[in-house]
């Protein structure tokens, strides 16, 4: 590493992996014999932990639930995780990096895993819209500030 790049903030992806992936189709096989138009809901959760100095695991959990007439058509959950080395950033930026920037990196992997799994269950693919994790982070921080 040269001296000029040594002091610059850096985020290095060490590993990206699926930590947990599950699919439930509780109404099968009857659901496949019906004409249905499911309502899709998406829930996101972000967890992070320091593994060692400047090395973090971030896990983005995406849960997609499809329902019709109050019956669950399918429920799929993907916990997409990664290990990241983060150096040179001011301490006050670390939370933003872990809860906004890194989930933006992980989300396309989770989106692909969900779409693939739903398709393998013989449903039409679920194509999740891109998420603005910066906006989600800001909303979360504003809500936390209002509680104080």
Buried (B, 14 or more C-beta within 10 A) or exposed (E): EEEEEEEEEBBEEEEBEEBEBEBBBEBEEEBEEEEBEBEEEEEBEBBBEEEEEBBBBBBBBBBBBBBBEEBBBBBBBBBBBBBBBBBEBEEEEBEBBBBBBBBBBBBEBBBBBBBBBBEEBEBEEBEBEEBEBBEBBEEEBEEEEEEE
